[in-house]
Amino acid sequence: MIREIAKQTGVAFRLKKGQTLKVIDPEGEQVSDMVLFNGHDIKEKISSGKTFDFEESILLTKGNFLWSNRSTKMMEIIEDTNGRNDFLLAPCSPETFEIMYKHSGYHPSCFENLHTNLEPFGITPDDVPTAFNIFMNVQFDSEGKLSVLPPTSKANDHVIFVALMDLIVGLTACSAEDSNNGSFKPIHYEIGG
């Protein structure tokens, strides 16, 4: 069954070892932030640093694993029709919009959508790690300067992950204008197995 995450919102759910998670961009050019926690010990969580270490790449797609802060494989990417994802940038937060966008007043953020949906699992804001940003197109030049470009994902592009342990998953339809080419759209997901 395909479920929808409304634009600028998020969800959290359990995923059992061996189950698959298919994340779909139904309209194109929409990022989804994903964080992972061990389903039995929330102190173990997804780690960009460990993933970069063990995968020896910052460009992660089909065939790559997502690793935990305890050097354990959490997920494998088994299909990726777009091929461009990001694991460098943190989830957008209220401070992102104040500091980078010069936005005053309330603005939805992935950080808020992650921690509020993960709260029933005992996960606090300080527990939220750098997210794996599905479909996000972050580029960097020869001097290391980062730029966020429109996603290259088209309508119905998807990424399929398989859980390698019991997991708690946080997933969003990203709220940052630059990440989504200036508009906000839903994200679909489907749990299999």
Buried (B, 14 or more C-beta within 10 A) or exposed (E): EEEBBEBBBBBBBBBEEEBBBBBBBBBBBBBBBBBBBBBEEBEBBBBBEBBBEBBEEEEBBEEBBBBBBEEBBBBBBBBBBBBBBBBBBBBBBBEBBEEEEEEEEEBBBBBBBBBBBBEEBEBEEEBBBBBBBBBBBBEEEEEEEEEBEBBBBEEEBBBBBBBBBBBBBBBBBBBBBBBBBEEBBBBBBBBEE
